[in-house]
Amino acid sequence: MCITAEALALFLNLLNPDLIATDTGRITVHATERDAVWVLTDEDEWCTMAPQIDRLARFD
């Protein structure tokens, strides 16, 4: 799933800042079940595999 920087900023502003870790080109949200990692792409969008990882975890 990929979103714009503006959409990611809106989402992150809803969260407790203590749950967010940043690094160059990477944002990690420490969620209850597992971390969600957002990565900056060449197209200036932020992408995460969190929905796919969550779906796969349900089948374990």
LINFEN-V484965 format. One line per field, one symbol per residue. ss: DSSP state (H for helix, E for strand, L for the rest). phi: phi as a letter, one per 40 degrees, with the letter a starting at -180 (. if undefined). psi: psi as a letter, one per 20 degrees, with the letter a starting at -180 (. if undefined). A space follows every 10 residues. Layout:
ss = ???
phi = ???
psi = ???
This chain:
ss = LEEEHHHHHH HHLLLLHHHE EEELLEEEEE LLLLEEEEEE LLLLEEELLH HHHHHHHHLL
phi = .bbccccccc ccccccdccb bbadgabbbc cccacbbbbc cccfbbbbbd cccccccccc
psi = pqrrhghggg ghiirphiip pqrojpppon rggrqopppp rhjkqpqqjg hhggghhhi.
